[in-house]
Structures are given as structure tokens and as C-alpha cells.
């Protein structure tokens, strides 16, 4: 696969944690996987802060929101 295909596949085809760890060892995918993981960590932080602020205002997170947070953490 060329670089563009690897980038698209890595960003939009969600691999499991085990596959991402294995691909991270591959020089062709390592840089892309690290970038995607950093982006997911940022989204996880933003979303957990959002949920925390909503809880402080008295709103309980929905099961879908909790499931999304769990997805971002995986």
C-alpha cells in the first residue's frame, strides 16, 4: 500500500488494540498509528472533561455517552 492508502486505512478502519500494537512495530505504519492514537487520546480527554462538566451541572451521562467514552479508551 502506498502512504496515502495507509493513512486512510489507519484513520478510518478502526483496528483493535492488539492489531494497533502489532502494526506500530511495522515502520510503514508506526508513524501513522502513533498519530491516530494521539488524536484518540485528545478526543478521550475532551469527551471525559465534557462528561465531568455535565455531571457537575447535575446531568447524568447517557449509556451511549459512556459507551463512546469506553470506545475512545480502547
NORURFEN-V539507 format. One record per residue. RES is the residue in one letter. BURIAL is I if it has 16 or more other C-alpha atoms within 10 Angstrom, else O. D_FIRST is the distance of its C-alpha to the first C-alpha in whole Angstrom. Layout:
res = {RES;RES}
burial = {BURIAL;BURIAL}
d_first = {D_FIRST;D_FIRST}
This chain:
res = {X;X;X;X;X;X;X;X;X;X;X;X;X;X;X;X;X;X;X;X;X;X;X;X;X;X;X;X;X;X;X;X;X;X;X;X;X;X;X;X;X;X;X;X;X;X;X;X;X;X;X;X;X;X;X;X;X;X;X;X;X;X;X;X;X;X;X;X;X;X;X;X;X;X}
burial = {O;O;O;O;O;O;I;O;O;I;I;O;O;O;O;O;O;O;O;I;O;O;I;I;O;O;O;O;I;O;O;I;I;O;O;I;O;O;O;I;O;O;O;I;O;O;I;I;O;O;I;O;O;O;O;O;O;O;O;O;O;O;O;O;O;O;O;O;I;O;O;I;O;O}
d_first = {0;4;7;8;6;6;10;11;10;12;14;15;14;17;17;20;21;21;17;17;19;17;14;16;17;13;13;9;10;14;15;13;15;18;18;18;21;23;23;24;26;28;28;29;32;33;33;35;37;38;39;41;43;43;45;47;48;49;46;45;41;40;38;35;35;36;33;31;32;31;27;27;28;26}
